[in-house]
Amino acid sequence: MSYLNRIIHSWVILTSIAVVQPLAMGQLNFEREPINYSDTDPTDRVFQLRQRLATGEATLSWKAKHGYLRSLLSELEVPVSSQTLVFSKTSLQIGRISPKTPRAIYFNDDIYVGWVQRGEVVEISAADARLGGTFYTLSQRRTDNPILKRETSRCLQCHGSTHTRRIPGHLVRSVYPSSTGQPVYRLGTHLNDHTTPFHQRWGGWYVTGTHGEQRHMGNVVLDDPDQSEDLDTDAGANITDLSSLVDTTPYLSPHSDIVALMVLQHQAKVHNVLTAANHSGRLTARDAVVMNKALERQVGFLSDSTRRRYESAAEKVVKALLFCDEPLLTSPIVGTSGFTRDFQKRGPFDSQGRGLRQFDLTRRLFTWPCSFLIYSDSFRALPHGVLTRVRQRLDEILCGDDTSEDFLHLSAADRRAIREILSETLPL
C-alpha cells in the first residue's frame, strides 16, 4: 500500500470511528463489542447461586416475616450487621418505601441486597468482574423453585445513567426528603462516596452512631418543602437508637450503622471506577488492534494515544484506591452494630497483624488508606494495559517517588505500611 493510500485508508478508519462514536455513547457503550453487557452471562456470585438453584445444588428457605431474605443473605455470606436503612423513594419499589417503612440494604465486598416490608421482590446487585454492576430480583412468593431473575434495562435506567457515569454501576445518593420520603429534586441531590463532605451525606437515610460535632443529612425530613430548604441536622445528629423515629422490629437488626454507611459509599465508588477502567481498557485494546491493522503496524504496537488511554483509566483507579480527596474527620465515629468488628476481622493480615480493613474513624475511615477492594475480582480482572500501569503507579507512590499534591495525604509512614501490607498479602 502506497504512502498516500495509507493516509487515505487511515482517514477513512478515523472518520468511521468518529461517526460511530455518537451512537456508542451512554448505555450503548457497554451494550456493544467487546462488552456486550446484556447478552453476556455474568460470573458474579449471585449468578453462580442462580445456577446452583436451577440444578438443585442449593436451596433457599422461606419464612413468613422476611420471605427469602435471611436464607439469601446466608447463601451469599452477607452479614446482617451491614444493615443500613434508606427511607427516600429512590429505588424499584418506591411505593412501599417511606420514613415509616424504610428499605434495608445489606452488603459484603461485592454484593448488595435490598429488602422492603411486604415487598414483591428482594433486589440484589453484584459487582461482576468484567461486566460491572449486575442486577437481579427474587420473587417473595413462596415456591418450591425460587428463581433469581437477571434484570437489565429496568435497573439500568438509574444504574447505567449519568449517576454512574454511563457504566453499569452502583450509587449511594443523598437527597432532601419530604415527610413522605419523596426527594425534593429542586434542591438537588448528592452522590455519596468517600470524597463527599460529611454535611452532604445520607439525606433520606437513617443513621445510627455518634460523630461528635460533625453534621450529616440523615434521620430528618423537610417538614414543609414548599416553605423551607433547611434540614434540622442537629435533630438528626448522634442518634444511637431509632425507636423514636421508626419501628425497627420488622427488620433483621435495629441499626443503620454509620460505619457501614461509610464503607458502603466508599466501595460503591471504587466498584464503579474499576468497572469504568475495565470497560475503557477493553475498548482501548480493541481500538488499538483496529488501528494497528489499518496502519500496518506490528501486532501489539502501543501508540501514544493508546498509552494515554490506559494511563488515564489507571490513574482514576489509583486515586480511588488511595482515598484521594477524602475529607478529614473532625470528631471520632462510633457505630452501633457489630459491623466494625465483623468487617475488621476478615483480613487478610500481614505478619505484623496489619490489614487494609482496620478502621481509624478518628481522622479518616481506615488506618491505612488503601482500599480493601484491591483484593477483589474486579481489580484482578482489569485489562493488562490498565493493570500494569496501576501497579507501576502504586509502586511509584508507595515508594515515595511521587509526592505530588494528589497524594500528600499519604505520610511516609502510611506509604511504607501500605507497601509492606501489600507485599505480603498482594505482591505488586
N, C-alpha and C positions, 0 to 999 in steps of 0.2 A: 504494500500500500504506500503510495507516494506521500510526501510530507503534506501537500495540500489536501489530499483526500483524507488523511488522518485528522487534519484540523476540521474539515467539514463534518467528518464522522463524529468527532468529539462534540462539535456544536450541536449536532442532531441529538446525541445522547443527553447532553446537558439540558437542551430545550425540552426533551421528553420528560426528564425528571422535574423540571420547573413546572410543566403543565400538569403532571400527575400530583405534584405536591399539594395543591389546594384540595384535591379530592381525598388526600390521605390525612387531612387534619382531623383533630378531635378523635372520636371513637374509631374512625376508620383506620387510624394509625395502628391500633392493636388488633383490628379485625383483618388486616392484610398480611401477606407474607412479610417476614418469616414468623410473625407472632400467631396469627390465626386463632385469636382468643376463644371465640365461641365454638369453633369447630375442633378444638384440641382438648383431649381428655386431660384433666389436671392430674397431678401426682401428690397433692396435699393429703394430710391425714384424714380429713373429712371424706374425701373421695375414696380413700382406701377403706374407711369404715363403711361407706356406701356399698362397695363391692363385697365386703365381708358379710354385710347384712343380706345381700342378694343371694349369696351362696350358702347362707345358714351358718357360717363360721362365727358370727356374732349375733347377739340378740339385744334388744332394748326392752326394759320393763316399764310399764305404765302405772302411774299412781294417780289417784283421784285429784289430789291437791295441785300437783305440778305437772301432770302428764308425763312426758318422756324426759323432762329436764334433768332430774338428778341422775338418771341412768346414762343419759348422753354425756353429761359432764364427766362421769366416771370413765366411760369408754375413751373419751378424748383427753383424759388427765388434765382437766381444767379445774383449778381449786375453787371451792366455794368462797374462800377468803378473798378472792379477787373481785367480789361483787361490788358494783357501783350502780347507782340508781339515777336515771335521767327522766325528767318529767316533761321536757319540752316535746311538742308534737313534731318530731323531725325524723320519723322512720316509717317503715312499711305499714305498721298497724296503728297509725296515729289516732284513729277513732277510739282506741282503748287506752290511750295514754293521757294522763293528766297529773297535776300535783298530788292528787289523792291515789292515783294508780300508776306510779312510775314504771318505766321499763327497766328491768335488771340486765346488766351486762356482766358477763363472766369471761375471763380470758386467760390464756397462757402465752407462751412466746409466739405462737403462730396461728392461734385460733381464737375467734370471738363468738360468743353465744349470747343472743338476746331473747328474753322471755318477758311476756306481759301477762297480767292476770286475765284469765278466760280467753287467751289468745287462740286464734285458729291454727297458728304455726309457731314453732320455735325457729328463730332466724339464726343462721350460722354463716360466718365468713372465715376464710382462711388465707394465709399468705402462701400462695403456691410459688415454688422456687423460680419458675420460668414465666408463668402467666401473670403473676401479681395477685391482687385480691380476687378470690373466687367465692361465690355466694350460693347458699343452699337454704331450703326450707324443709322442715319436718312437720308434717301434719300432727296436730294434737289429738286427733280422733283415734280412739283405741282400735288397734288392728293386730292381727297375727303377723303381718308383714309390713312393718313401718319402712317407709322409703324416704331417703334423703334426696330431694329434688334439686338439681342444679338450676340456679337462676342466672340469667344473663341480662337481657335488655331491661327487665323490670328494675333490677337493682342498679344497673349501670346509669340510669337516669341521674342518680346522685353520685354513685361511686365510680363513675367514669366521666365526670364532668370537670368544669373549671375548679371545683372544690378540691379535686385530687390531681389537678394539673394534667387532665386528659389521659390519665392512665387508670387501669382498674385498681382502685385503692381503698383505703380506709380513712375515715375522718372523725375527729372529735371536735364538735362545734359548740361554741358558747353563744347564747342568744339573750335577748332581753325578753323574758317570758311574761305574758299576761297571766291573770289569775286562773285561766283555763289551761295554761301551758302553751298556748299559741304564741309563736315568736312574733314580736313586733318588728317586722323586717325593715320598716322605715328607719329604725335606729341602727341598723347594721348587725352583722354577726362577726365573730372572731373564730378563725380556725385555731384550735389549741394544739400546741406542741411544746417541746421543752424550751423554745425560744420566746414563748408568749409571756408578756409581762403578767405578773401574778394577778393584778387587779382586773385583767381581762379574761380570767379563766372561769369556766364552769357555770356560766349563766344557763339556767334550765336544768341543772343537776343538783342532787343532794350531795352534801359533803360532810363527812364525819371526821373529826380530828382537830387538833389545835395547831395554830400557825401564828400566834402572837399578834403583833401589831399589823401584820400584813392583812390585806382585804382581798377577797375574791367575789365573784358574782353569784355564787351558789346559794341555795337554801331560801331564796326570796323571789318574789314576783312584783311586777308593777301593779299596784292597786288600781290605778286608772291611767292606762297608757295614753289616753287622749289628752290628759292634763299634765302628766309628769313623765319625764325621761330619766328620772333618777331612781336607781335601786337603793334600798336601805341596806347597804353592805355591812354595816355594823350589826344589824339584826341577824345576819346570816353567818357571823364570824364565830369561830372556835366552838362549834356545836359538836358535842360528842354523843348525843342521844337524840334521835329523830322523832321520838314518840309524841312530841308536841306539834310536829309538822305533818306527820303521815303515819298511818298504821302499817308497820313493817311485818306484822305477823304472817301475811300471806307469802313472804319471801323466805328464801333459804337462810338468810342472815339479816340482822337488823342494821347492818353497816353499809355505808357508801364511802369507803375508806379513802382518805386524802392521798395517802402514799400510793395506793392502787391507781387512783386517778392520774397521778403524776407519771407513773410508769406507763399507763395506757396511752397518754397523749404523746409520750416520747416514742414508744415503739410504733405507733401508727405512722408517725412522721418517717421513721427510719425505714419501715416496710415500703412506704411509697417512694422514698429516694432510691432504695435498692431496685424496686420494680422499674422505675424510670431509667436507671442506669443499665439494667438488664436489657430492656427494650431498645434503648439508644445504642448500646453496644452491638446488639444483633443486627439492627438496621444499618449501622456503620459498616459492619463486616460484609453485609450483603452488598451495599453500595460500592465498597472497595473492590469486590470481585467483579462487579459490572464495569467499573471504570478501568480496572487493570486490563480486563479483556478488550475493552473498546480501544484503549491506548496501547495495546500490545506490550504491556509491562509484564515483568516476571511475576509468577504466581506468588502471592504473599507480600508483594511490594506494599509498603506503608507510605502513602503520600503525606505531606504536611497537613492537609485538611483532615485526613483520616486520623492522624495522631492527635490533632487538636480536638476532634470529637470525642475520642477516647479519654483524653485528659480532662475535658470539661465534665464528662459524666463521672469520672473518678474523683475529681475534686469535690463534687457535691456529696459523694458518699463519704469521703474522708471528713468533711466538715460536720456532717450529721453524726458520724460515729464518735467524733471527739467533742461533741457538745459545744460547738462554736456558737457564740451569741446567746448562751444560756445566762439569764439574769441571775445575779447573786441573791440568795435568800437573806432576809434581814432579821428573821426570827426562826427558831427551831420548828420543825414539822414533826408532829407525832400522830400516827394513825390510831385507829380504834379496833381494828380486827386483827387477825393473826397474819395478815398479808405480809407485813415486813419480815416476820420470822420465816414464813413459808418460802418467800422469794429468795431470801439470802442463803438459805441452807442448800440450795440446789447446785451451787458451784458452776463450773469447775474451780478448783483451788490450786494455787501453786504450792511449792514446798514450804513456804512461809505462812500458809493458810490464807493468803490473799486471793480475792476474786473480784470480777467485774460486777457482781451483783451486790456487793456490800454498799450499804447506804451511808451517806453523810448526813443529809437532812438538817444541817445547821447552816452551811454556806451554799450548798448545791445538792443536787439529787443524789449523786453517787460519790463515794470516796475517791474512786479512780475514774475520771471522766473519759471512758471509752465504752461504747455500748456493748452490752451482752449479746446483741444480735450479730456481732461479728462471728459468733459460733453457729449462726443459723444456716439452714439450707439455702436461703435466699442469697446470703453472702457468698457461699461456696459456688453457687450457680452463675455468678457474674461472668460474662464473656471474657475470654482470655485477655483481650486487648484492654478491657477495663480493670480486671482484677490485678493484672500485672502492674498497672500504674497505681492502683490503690495501695498495693504492698510497697511499692517504691516510695510513695509519698508518706506512708506511715513510718517507714524506716527513716526517712529524712527528718520528719518532725520529731519522732521519739528519740532519735539520736542527738537532737539539738542543732542539726544543720539548718533547719528552717525555724527561725524565731520571728517570723513576720507577724504583723498585727493580728491576723485571724487566729493565731494560736498562742497569744500572750497569756491567755487564761491558764495555760498549762505551765506549772512551775517545773524547774529542773527535777525536783523530787517526783512530781506527777509523771513526767516523761520516763524517768528511769523505772518507776514502779510498774507502769503500764507495759513498758517493753519487757521487763522481767516476767510479768504475769503471762504475757502473750508468748514469750519464748518457751515457756513450759506447757502452756495449755493450748496454744495455737501457733506453732512455729511459722514465722513470716518467710 
